[in-house]
Amino acid sequence: MRPFKLKNNFIHKLQKKKYYLIIIILLNISTNNLNANNYLYEKDHLILDLKNNIYWLRCSVGQIWNNGSCSGKAVKLNMKQVQQAKKIAKKDLGGNWRLPTRKELESIVCKKCNIPKINDIYFPNTPYEPFWTGDKNGWSKRFYWSVNFFTGHTFGRFTPEIPNFVRFVKEK
């Protein structure tokens, strides 16, 4: 009787492991789908972010929306140039465009994506380098936060004079 009980216990443990594996796989699938459900295509060049209640420009500053993708070369801007670019965006696109907050920009990082660490279906041809946020580093007000789409990490080490890439947002 004893060996049967061990065997039965072993089978029970195996079934338990399979059950947990299935749960982990389902959680992983549902997490990825939830992320995709946060975005709606508004117009070709715009994405509506339902989680943050903002519109994203799909292309980085310097690129244009062309035939379903971002073409041209994204440009790096310092904070003074960002202010000028916001005025141009307001004139050409309408609305009050701004830099995303740290939280907003971090929300579009795709940790499971290859480099760049962003969903290229929504944001094609994104450079895999740092992008500005509008948030200053609370520990050192001279520095701004940026999100690096090569690593998906956030850094608070750039002064306003340093050029970084830019993606604008506006309120819904």
Backbone as JSON Lines, residues from 0, in Angstrom:
{"i":0,"aa":"M","n":[0.81,-1.2,0.0],"ca":[0.0,0.0,0.0],"c":[0.85,1.26,0.0]}
{"i":1,"aa":"R","n":[1.94,1.23,0.71],"ca":[2.76,2.43,0.84],"c":[3.25,2.95,-0.52]}
{"i":2,"aa":"P","n":[3.83,2.1,-1.4],"ca":[4.29,2.61,-2.69],"c":[3.15,3.24,-3.49]}
{"i":3,"aa":"F","n":[1.97,2.67,-3.42],"ca":[0.84,3.25,-4.15],"c":[0.53,4.66,-3.66]}
{"i":4,"aa":"K","n":[0.59,4.85,-2.37],"ca":[0.31,6.16,-1.8],"c":[1.35,7.18,-2.27]}
{"i":5,"aa":"L","n":[2.62,6.79,-2.33],"ca":[3.67,7.69,-2.83],"c":[3.42,8.03,-4.29]}
{"i":6,"aa":"K","n":[3.09,7.01,-5.05],"ca":[2.83,7.23,-6.47],"c":[1.63,8.16,-6.64]}
{"i":7,"aa":"N","n":[0.59,7.93,-5.89],"ca":[-0.61,8.75,-5.96],"c":[-0.29,10.2,-5.56]}
{"i":8,"aa":"N","n":[0.51,10.39,-4.52],"ca":[0.93,11.71,-4.07],"c":[1.76,12.4,-5.15]}
{"i":9,"aa":"F","n":[2.63,11.63,-5.81],"ca":[3.45,12.17,-6.89],"c":[2.58,12.66,-8.05]}
{"i":10,"aa":"I","n":[1.59,11.87,-8.42],"ca":[0.67,12.26,-9.5],"c":[-0.1,13.52,-9.11]}
{"i":11,"aa":"H","n":[-0.52,13.6,-7.87],"ca":[-1.23,14.78,-7.39],"c":[-0.34,16.03,-7.5]}
{"i":12,"aa":"K","n":[0.93,15.9,-7.11],"ca":[1.87,17.02,-7.21],"c":[2.08,17.44,-8.67]}
{"i":13,"aa":"L","n":[2.18,16.45,-9.55],"ca":[2.34,16.74,-10.97],"c":[1.14,17.51,-11.51]}
{"i":14,"aa":"Q","n":[-0.05,17.06,-11.16],"ca":[-1.26,17.74,-11.62],"c":[-1.3,19.17,-11.09]}
{"i":15,"aa":"K","n":[-0.87,19.35,-9.86],"ca":[-0.84,20.68,-9.25],"c":[0.11,21.61,-10.01]}
{"i":16,"aa":"K","n":[1.28,21.09,-10.38],"ca":[2.26,21.88,-11.14],"c":[1.7,22.29,-12.5]}
{"i":17,"aa":"K","n":[1.04,21.35,-13.17],"ca":[0.43,21.66,-14.47],"c":[-0.63,22.75,-14.32]}
{"i":18,"aa":"Y","n":[-1.4,22.65,-13.26],"ca":[-2.45,23.64,-12.98],"c":[-1.83,25.03,-12.82]}
{"i":19,"aa":"Y","n":[-0.75,25.13,-12.03],"ca":[-0.09,26.42,-11.81],"c":[0.54,26.94,-13.11]}
{"i":20,"aa":"L","n":[1.09,26.04,-13.9],"ca":[1.68,26.44,-15.17],"c":[0.61,27.02,-16.09]}
{"i":21,"aa":"I","n":[-0.55,26.4,-16.14],"ca":[-1.65,26.9,-16.97],"c":[-2.09,28.28,-16.48]}
{"i":22,"aa":"I","n":[-2.19,28.46,-15.17],"ca":[-2.58,29.77,-14.63],"c":[-1.56,30.83,-15.01]}
{"i":23,"aa":"I","n":[-0.28,30.51,-14.89],"ca":[0.77,31.48,-15.24],"c":[0.69,31.85,-16.71]}
{"i":24,"aa":"I","n":[0.49,30.87,-17.57],"ca":[0.37,31.15,-19.01],"c":[-0.84,32.02,-19.29]}
{"i":25,"aa":"L","n":[-1.98,31.71,-18.69],"ca":[-3.18,32.51,-18.91],"c":[-3.02,33.94,-18.39]}
{"i":26,"aa":"L","n":[-2.39,34.09,-17.24],"ca":[-2.14,35.44,-16.72],"c":[-1.23,36.23,-17.65]}
{"i":27,"aa":"N","n":[-0.24,35.57,-18.19],"ca":[0.68,36.22,-19.12],"c":[-0.05,36.67,-20.38]}
{"i":28,"aa":"I","n":[-0.89,35.81,-20.92],"ca":[-1.66,36.15,-22.13],"c":[-2.62,37.3,-21.84]}
{"i":29,"aa":"S","n":[-3.34,37.23,-20.73],"ca":[-4.32,38.29,-20.43],"c":[-3.63,39.62,-20.15]}
{"i":30,"aa":"T","n":[-2.44,39.6,-19.54],"ca":[-1.71,40.85,-19.29],"c":[-1.32,41.5,-20.6]}
{"i":31,"aa":"N","n":[-0.84,40.7,-21.55],"ca":[-0.46,41.26,-22.84],"c":[-1.67,41.82,-23.57]}
{"i":32,"aa":"N","n":[-2.8,41.14,-23.51],"ca":[-3.99,41.62,-24.18],"c":[-4.54,42.88,-23.54]}
{"i":33,"aa":"L","n":[-4.46,42.98,-22.21],"ca":[-4.92,44.19,-21.54],"c":[-4.12,45.39,-22.01]}
{"i":34,"aa":"N","n":[-2.83,45.23,-22.15],"ca":[-1.98,46.31,-22.62],"c":[-2.4,46.76,-24.01]}
{"i":35,"aa":"A","n":[-2.67,45.82,-24.9],"ca":[-3.08,46.16,-26.25],"c":[-4.45,46.85,-26.26]}
{"i":36,"aa":"N","n":[-5.3,46.51,-25.31],"ca":[-6.63,47.1,-25.26],"c":[-6.64,48.53,-24.72]}
{"i":37,"aa":"N","n":[-5.51,49.01,-24.26],"ca":[-5.43,50.39,-23.76],"c":[-5.37,51.41,-24.88]}
{"i":38,"aa":"Y","n":[-5.17,50.98,-26.12],"ca":[-4.95,51.91,-27.22],"c":[-6.0,51.75,-28.31]}
{"i":39,"aa":"L","n":[-6.39,52.89,-28.87],"ca":[-7.29,52.91,-30.02],"c":[-6.67,53.79,-31.09]}
{"i":40,"aa":"Y","n":[-6.8,53.37,-32.33],"ca":[-6.35,54.22,-33.43],"c":[-7.36,55.35,-33.58]}
{"i":41,"aa":"E","n":[-6.92,56.57,-33.48],"ca":[-7.82,57.71,-33.61],"c":[-7.82,58.2,-35.06]}
{"i":42,"aa":"K","n":[-6.68,58.56,-35.53],"ca":[-6.43,58.89,-36.93],"c":[-5.14,58.18,-37.25]}
{"i":43,"aa":"D","n":[-4.74,58.2,-38.5],"ca":[-3.52,57.49,-38.86],"c":[-2.35,57.84,-37.95]}
{"i":44,"aa":"H","n":[-2.15,59.11,-37.69],"ca":[-0.96,59.55,-36.96],"c":[-1.17,59.67,-35.45]}
{"i":45,"aa":"L","n":[-2.37,59.33,-34.96],"ca":[-2.69,59.47,-33.53],"c":[-3.15,58.15,-32.92]}
{"i":46,"aa":"I","n":[-2.77,57.97,-31.67],"ca":[-3.26,56.84,-30.86],"c":[-3.94,57.42,-29.63]}
{"i":47,"aa":"L","n":[-5.13,56.92,-29.32],"ca":[-5.82,57.31,-28.1],"c":[-5.43,56.32,-27.01]}
{"i":48,"aa":"D","n":[-4.85,56.82,-25.95],"ca":[-4.42,56.02,-24.8],"c":[-5.54,56.09,-23.76]}
{"i":49,"aa":"L","n":[-6.31,55.02,-23.65],"ca":[-7.47,55.0,-22.75],"c":[-7.05,54.98,-21.28]}
{"i":50,"aa":"K","n":[-5.91,54.41,-20.98],"ca":[-5.43,54.33,-19.6],"c":[-5.06,55.71,-19.07]}
{"i":51,"aa":"N","n":[-4.34,56.49,-19.87],"ca":[-3.87,57.81,-19.44],"c":[-4.75,58.96,-19.92]}
{"i":52,"aa":"N","n":[-5.75,58.64,-20.76],"ca":[-6.69,59.64,-21.26],"c":[-5.98,60.75,-22.05]}
{"i":53,"aa":"I","n":[-5.07,60.33,-22.93],"ca":[-4.32,61.27,-23.76],"c":[-4.21,60.73,-25.18]}
{"i":54,"aa":"Y","n":[-3.85,61.62,-26.09],"ca":[-3.5,61.24,-27.46],"c":[-1.98,61.24,-27.58]}
{"i":55,"aa":"W","n":[-1.46,60.23,-28.25],"ca":[-0.04,60.15,-28.56],"c":[0.16,60.41,-30.05]}
{"i":56,"aa":"L","n":[1.18,61.16,-30.4],"ca":[1.63,61.17,-31.78],"c":[2.37,59.86,-32.0]}
{"i":57,"aa":"R","n":[2.06,59.16,-33.05],"ca":[2.68,57.86,-33.28],"c":[4.15,57.99,-33.68]}
{"i":58,"aa":"C","n":[4.48,59.11,-34.3],"ca":[5.86,59.32,-34.77],"c":[6.61,60.23,-33.81]}
{"i":59,"aa":"S","n":[7.9,60.04,-33.76],"ca":[8.77,60.92,-32.98],"c":[8.93,62.23,-33.74]}
{"i":60,"aa":"V","n":[9.27,63.29,-33.03],"ca":[9.5,64.59,-33.68],"c":[10.6,64.42,-34.72]}
{"i":61,"aa":"G","n":[10.33,64.95,-35.92],"ca":[11.24,64.83,-37.04],"c":[10.75,63.83,-38.08]}
{"i":62,"aa":"Q","n":[9.91,62.89,-37.66],"ca":[9.35,61.91,-38.57],"c":[7.96,62.36,-39.02]}
{"i":63,"aa":"I","n":[7.51,61.79,-40.13],"ca":[6.14,62.06,-40.6],"c":[5.42,60.73,-40.81]}
{"i":64,"aa":"W","n":[4.09,60.78,-40.67],"ca":[3.27,59.6,-40.91],"c":[3.09,59.46,-42.4]}
{"i":65,"aa":"N","n":[3.48,58.31,-42.95],"ca":[3.46,58.12,-44.39],"c":[3.19,56.64,-44.7]}
{"i":66,"aa":"N","n":[2.09,56.37,-45.38],"ca":[1.74,55.01,-45.8],"c":[1.78,54.0,-44.65]}
{"i":67,"aa":"G","n":[1.18,54.34,-43.54],"ca":[1.04,53.4,-42.43],"c":[2.25,53.24,-41.54]}
{"i":68,"aa":"S","n":[3.22,54.15,-41.65],"ca":[4.4,54.06,-40.8],"c":[5.02,55.44,-40.62]}
{"i":69,"aa":"C","n":[5.99,55.51,-39.74],"ca":[6.73,56.76,-39.51],"c":[7.96,56.75,-40.4]}
{"i":70,"aa":"S","n":[8.08,57.76,-41.23],"ca":[9.25,57.83,-42.11],"c":[10.04,59.09,-41.81]}
{"i":71,"aa":"G","n":[11.25,59.11,-42.3],"ca":[12.15,60.23,-42.02],"c":[12.97,59.94,-40.78]}
{"i":72,"aa":"K","n":[13.8,60.9,-40.45],"ca":[14.72,60.72,-39.33],"c":[14.22,61.49,-38.12]}
{"i":73,"aa":"A","n":[14.05,60.79,-37.02],"ca":[13.7,61.45,-35.75],"c":[14.87,62.33,-35.34]}
{"i":74,"aa":"V","n":[14.56,63.46,-34.72],"ca":[15.62,64.39,-34.31],"c":[15.65,64.51,-32.8]}
{"i":75,"aa":"K","n":[16.86,64.74,-32.3],"ca":[17.04,64.99,-30.87],"c":[16.96,66.49,-30.63]}
{"i":76,"aa":"L","n":[16.25,66.86,-29.57],"ca":[16.07,68.27,-29.24],"c":[16.46,68.52,-27.78]}
{"i":77,"aa":"N","n":[17.02,69.71,-27.53],"ca":[17.19,70.12,-26.14],"c":[15.87,70.75,-25.7]}
{"i":78,"aa":"M","n":[15.75,71.1,-24.45],"ca":[14.47,71.6,-23.93],"c":[14.04,72.93,-24.56]}
{"i":79,"aa":"K","n":[14.99,73.76,-24.92],"ca":[14.64,75.01,-25.59],"c":[14.03,74.71,-26.97]}
{"i":80,"aa":"Q","n":[14.6,73.76,-27.68],"ca":[14.07,73.37,-28.98],"c":[12.73,72.65,-28.85]}
{"i":81,"aa":"V","n":[12.53,71.94,-27.75],"ca":[11.25,71.27,-27.5],"c":[10.13,72.31,-27.44]}
{"i":82,"aa":"Q","n":[10.39,73.44,-26.79],"ca":[9.38,74.51,-26.69],"c":[9.01,75.03,-28.08]}
{"i":83,"aa":"Q","n":[9.99,75.19,-28.94],"ca":[9.73,75.63,-30.32],"c":[8.94,74.58,-31.08]}
{"i":84,"aa":"A","n":[9.3,73.3,-30.9],"ca":[8.6,72.22,-31.59],"c":[7.15,72.12,-31.14]}
{"i":85,"aa":"K","n":[6.87,72.39,-29.86],"ca":[5.48,72.37,-29.36],"c":[4.65,73.44,-30.06]}
{"i":86,"aa":"K","n":[5.23,74.62,-30.27],"ca":[4.51,75.69,-30.97],"c":[4.2,75.29,-32.41]}
{"i":87,"aa":"I","n":[5.15,74.66,-33.06],"ca":[4.94,74.2,-34.45],"c":[3.86,73.12,-34.48]}
{"i":88,"aa":"A","n":[3.89,72.19,-33.54],"ca":[2.87,71.13,-33.48],"c":[1.49,71.72,-33.25]}
{"i":89,"aa":"K","n":[1.4,72.71,-32.37],"ca":[0.11,73.36,-32.11],"c":[-0.42,74.01,-33.38]}
{"i":90,"aa":"K","n":[0.45,74.69,-34.1],"ca":[0.05,75.38,-35.33],"c":[-0.34,74.38,-36.43]}
{"i":91,"aa":"D","n":[0.47,73.35,-36.62],"ca":[0.25,72.41,-37.72],"c":[-0.79,71.34,-37.42]}
{"i":92,"aa":"L","n":[-0.89,70.91,-36.16],"ca":[-1.77,69.8,-35.81],"c":[-2.97,70.21,-34.96]}
{"i":93,"aa":"G","n":[-2.93,71.41,-34.41],"ca":[-3.99,71.85,-33.51],"c":[-3.85,71.21,-32.15]}
{"i":94,"aa":"G","n":[-4.37,71.84,-31.15],"ca":[-4.3,71.29,-29.8],"c":[-3.06,71.75,-29.05]}
{"i":95,"aa":"N","n":[-3.03,71.46,-27.78],"ca":[-1.91,71.82,-26.92],"c":[-1.02,70.61,-26.69]}
{"i":96,"aa":"W","n":[-0.04,70.44,-27.53],"ca":[0.88,69.32,-27.42],"c":[1.91,69.6,-26.33]}
{"i":97,"aa":"R","n":[2.33,68.54,-25.67],"ca":[3.29,68.67,-24.57],"c":[4.13,67.4,-24.49]}
{"i":98,"aa":"L","n":[5.17,67.47,-23.67],"ca":[5.94,66.27,-23.37],"c":[5.12,65.38,-22.44]}
{"i":99,"aa":"P","n":[5.23,64.07,-22.58],"ca":[4.53,63.19,-21.65],"c":[5.16,63.26,-20.26]}
{"i":100,"aa":"T","n":[4.38,62.94,-19.26],"ca":[4.94,62.81,-17.92],"c":[5.78,61.53,-17.88]}
{"i":101,"aa":"R","n":[6.54,61.4,-16.83],"ca":[7.34,60.18,-16.65],"c":[6.43,58.96,-16.64]}
{"i":102,"aa":"K","n":[5.35,59.04,-15.89],"ca":[4.41,57.91,-15.78],"c":[3.8,57.57,-17.14]}
{"i":103,"aa":"E","n":[3.42,58.59,-17.9],"ca":[2.82,58.35,-19.22],"c":[3.82,57.67,-20.15]}
{"i":104,"aa":"L","n":[5.04,58.18,-20.19],"ca":[6.03,57.61,-21.11],"c":[6.43,56.2,-20.67]}
{"i":105,"aa":"E","n":[6.53,55.98,-19.38],"ca":[6.83,54.63,-18.89],"c":[5.71,53.65,-19.25]}
{"i":106,"aa":"S","n":[4.49,54.15,-19.38],"ca":[3.36,53.26,-19.65],"c":[3.4,52.66,-21.05]}
{"i":107,"aa":"I","n":[4.17,53.24,-21.97],"ca":[4.25,52.67,-23.32],"c":[5.49,51.82,-23.52]}
{"i":108,"aa":"V","n":[6.28,51.64,-22.47],"ca":[7.42,50.72,-22.54],"c":[6.88,49.3,-22.62]}
{"i":109,"aa":"C","n":[7.41,48.53,-23.53],"ca":[7.03,47.12,-23.68],"c":[8.22,46.28,-23.23]}
{"i":110,"aa":"K","n":[8.14,45.79,-22.01],"ca":[9.27,45.05,-21.43],"c":[9.55,43.74,-22.16]}
{"i":111,"aa":"K","n":[8.53,43.15,-22.76],"ca":[8.71,41.87,-23.45],"c":[9.11,42.04,-24.91]}
{"i":112,"aa":"C","n":[9.07,43.26,-25.41],"ca":[9.43,43.51,-26.81],"c":[10.94,43.46,-26.98]}
{"i":113,"aa":"N","n":[11.34,43.11,-28.19],"ca":[12.76,43.25,-28.52],"c":[13.07,44.73,-28.59]}
{"i":114,"aa":"I","n":[14.32,45.05,-28.85],"ca":[14.72,46.45,-28.98],"c":[14.12,46.99,-30.28]}
{"i":115,"aa":"P","n":[13.47,48.13,-30.28],"ca":[13.22,49.03,-29.17],"c":[12.12,48.49,-28.26]}
{"i":116,"aa":"K","n":[12.16,48.89,-27.01],"ca":[11.23,48.41,-25.99],"c":[9.91,49.18,-26.05]}
{"i":117,"aa":"I","n":[9.27,49.1,-27.21],"ca":[8.0,49.78,-27.44],"c":[7.24,48.97,-28.48]}
{"i":118,"aa":"N","n":[5.92,48.98,-28.41],"ca":[5.11,48.24,-29.37],"c":[5.18,48.96,-30.72]}
{"i":119,"aa":"D","n":[5.9,48.36,-31.66],"ca":[6.11,49.03,-32.94],"c":[4.9,48.99,-33.86]}
{"i":120,"aa":"I","n":[3.85,48.3,-33.46],"ca":[2.6,48.38,-34.22],"c":[1.96,49.75,-33.99]}
{"i":121,"aa":"Y","n":[2.0,50.21,-32.74],"ca":[1.44,51.51,-32.41],"c":[2.42,52.65,-32.66]}
{"i":122,"aa":"F","n":[3.69,52.4,-32.41],"ca":[4.72,53.44,-32.5],"c":[5.87,52.94,-33.38]}
{"i":123,"aa":"P","n":[5.66,52.91,-34.7],"ca":[6.68,52.34,-35.59],"c":[7.94,53.21,-35.7]}
{"i":124,"aa":"N","n":[9.05,52.53,-35.96],"ca":[10.35,53.18,-36.21],"c":[10.78,54.12,-35.08]}
{"i":125,"aa":"T","n":[10.51,53.72,-33.86],"ca":[10.94,54.51,-32.7],"c":[12.44,54.3,-32.47]}
{"i":126,"aa":"P","n":[13.2,55.37,-32.36],"ca":[14.63,55.21,-32.03],"c":[14.79,54.57,-30.65]}
{"i":127,"aa":"Y","n":[15.77,53.72,-30.54],"ca":[15.99,53.04,-29.26],"c":[17.06,53.77,-28.45]}
{"i":128,"aa":"E","n":[16.66,54.96,-28.04],"ca":[17.48,55.84,-27.23],"c":[16.56,56.58,-26.25]}
{"i":129,"aa":"P","n":[17.12,57.47,-25.42],"ca":[16.28,58.19,-24.45],"c":[15.32,59.19,-25.1]}
{"i":130,"aa":"F","n":[14.13,59.29,-24.49],"ca":[13.11,60.27,-24.87],"c":[12.83,61.15,-23.65]}
{"i":131,"aa":"W","n":[12.63,62.43,-23.9],"ca":[12.32,63.38,-22.83],"c":[10.95,63.12,-22.21]}
{"i":132,"aa":"T","n":[10.84,63.39,-20.92],"ca":[9.55,63.58,-20.27],"c":[9.51,65.05,-19.85]}
{"i":133,"aa":"G","n":[8.36,65.52,-19.45],"ca":[8.24,66.89,-18.95],"c":[8.5,67.0,-17.46]}
{"i":134,"aa":"D","n":[8.85,65.89,-16.83],"ca":[9.03,65.87,-15.37],"c":[10.48,66.09,-14.97]}
{"i":135,"aa":"K","n":[10.66,66.99,-14.01],"ca":[11.99,67.2,-13.44],"c":[12.26,66.14,-12.38]}
{"i":136,"aa":"N","n":[13.52,65.83,-12.21],"ca":[13.96,64.89,-11.19],"c":[13.8,65.56,-9.82]}
{"i":137,"aa":"G","n":[13.01,64.99,-8.95],"ca":[12.74,65.57,-7.64],"c":[13.95,65.67,-6.74]}
{"i":138,"aa":"W","n":[14.95,64.83,-6.95],"ca":[16.15,64.86,-6.12],"c":[17.15,65.9,-6.61]}
{"i":139,"aa":"S","n":[17.05,66.24,-7.89],"ca":[17.96,67.23,-8.46],"c":[17.2,67.99,-9.54]}
{"i":140,"aa":"K","n":[16.64,69.12,-9.19],"ca":[15.74,69.87,-10.07],"c":[16.38,70.31,-11.38]}
{"i":141,"aa":"R","n":[17.7,70.24,-11.46],"ca":[18.39,70.61,-12.68],"c":[18.19,69.56,-13.78]}
{"i":142,"aa":"F","n":[17.84,68.35,-13.39],"ca":[17.75,67.24,-14.32],"c":[16.3,66.87,-14.62]}
{"i":143,"aa":"Y","n":[16.08,66.35,-15.83],"ca":[14.76,65.86,-16.25],"c":[14.8,64.34,-16.36]}
{"i":144,"aa":"W","n":[13.62,63.75,-16.2],"ca":[13.49,62.31,-16.4],"c":[13.42,62.0,-17.89]}
{"i":145,"aa":"S","n":[13.97,60.87,-18.26],"ca":[13.87,60.37,-19.63],"c":[13.59,58.87,-19.56]}
{"i":146,"aa":"V","n":[13.06,58.34,-20.64],"ca":[12.83,56.9,-20.76],"c":[13.63,56.42,-21.95]}
{"i":147,"aa":"N","n":[14.43,55.39,-21.73],"ca":[15.29,54.85,-22.77],"c":[14.61,53.63,-23.39]}
{"i":148,"aa":"F","n":[14.33,53.68,-24.69],"ca":[13.64,52.57,-25.35],"c":[14.6,51.48,-25.84]}
{"i":149,"aa":"F","n":[15.88,51.6,-25.5],"ca":[16.81,50.49,-25.72],"c":[16.69,49.51,-24.56]}
{"i":150,"aa":"T","n":[16.63,50.05,-23.34],"ca":[16.55,49.21,-22.14],"c":[15.16,49.16,-21.53]}
{"i":151,"aa":"G","n":[14.35,50.18,-21.79],"ca":[13.05,50.3,-21.14],"c":[13.15,50.94,-19.76]}
{"i":152,"aa":"H","n":[14.34,51.4,-19.4],"ca":[14.55,51.99,-18.08],"c":[14.38,53.5,-18.09]}
{"i":153,"aa":"T","n":[14.14,54.05,-16.92],"ca":[13.95,55.48,-16.73],"c":[15.18,56.05,-16.03]}
{"i":154,"aa":"F","n":[15.59,57.23,-16.48],"ca":[16.75,57.89,-15.88],"c":[16.43,59.36,-15.63]}
{"i":155,"aa":"G","n":[16.95,59.9,-14.55],"ca":[16.75,61.31,-14.22],"c":[18.06,62.07,-14.25]}
{"i":156,"aa":"R","n":[18.81,61.93,-15.34],"ca":[20.18,62.45,-15.36],"c":[20.49,63.45,-16.46]}
{"i":157,"aa":"F","n":[19.5,63.87,-17.24],"ca":[19.78,64.78,-18.35],"c":[19.42,66.22,-17.99]}
{"i":158,"aa":"T","n":[20.34,67.13,-18.26],"ca":[20.07,68.56,-18.09],"c":[19.35,69.05,-19.34]}
{"i":159,"aa":"P","n":[18.67,70.2,-19.27],"ca":[17.88,70.69,-20.4],"c":[18.69,70.95,-21.67]}
{"i":160,"aa":"E","n":[19.99,71.13,-21.54],"ca":[20.83,71.43,-22.7],"c":[21.14,70.2,-23.55]}
{"i":161,"aa":"I","n":[20.99,69.03,-22.97],"ca":[21.3,67.78,-23.66],"c":[20.15,67.44,-24.61]}
{"i":162,"aa":"P","n":[20.43,67.12,-25.87],"ca":[19.35,66.73,-26.79],"c":[18.94,65.27,-26.6]}
{"i":163,"aa":"N","n":[17.65,65.04,-26.62],"ca":[17.05,63.7,-26.58],"c":[15.89,63.67,-27.57]}
{"i":164,"aa":"F","n":[15.4,62.47,-27.85],"ca":[14.26,62.33,-28.74],"c":[12.98,62.77,-28.03]}
{"i":165,"aa":"V","n":[11.95,63.06,-28.84],"ca":[10.7,63.63,-28.32],"c":[9.51,62.94,-28.98]}
{"i":166,"aa":"R","n":[8.51,62.62,-28.16],"ca":[7.19,62.19,-28.65],"c":[6.16,62.98,-27.87]}
{"i":167,"aa":"F","n":[5.31,63.7,-28.58],"ca":[4.34,64.58,-27.93],"c":[3.02,63.87,-27.62]}
{"i":168,"aa":"V","n":[2.34,64.4,-26.61],"ca":[1.0,63.96,-26.23],"c":[0.12,65.2,-26.07]}
{"i":169,"aa":"K","n":[-1.19,64.98,-26.1],"ca":[-2.13,66.05,-25.73],"c":[-3.29,65.42,-25.01]}
{"i":170,"aa":"E","n":[-3.98,66.24,-24.23],"ca":[-5.12,65.75,-23.45],"c":[-6.25,65.34,-24.39]}
{"i":171,"aa":"K","n":[-7.02,64.36,-23.95],"ca":[-8.17,63.9,-24.73],"c":[-9.25,64.96,-24.75]}
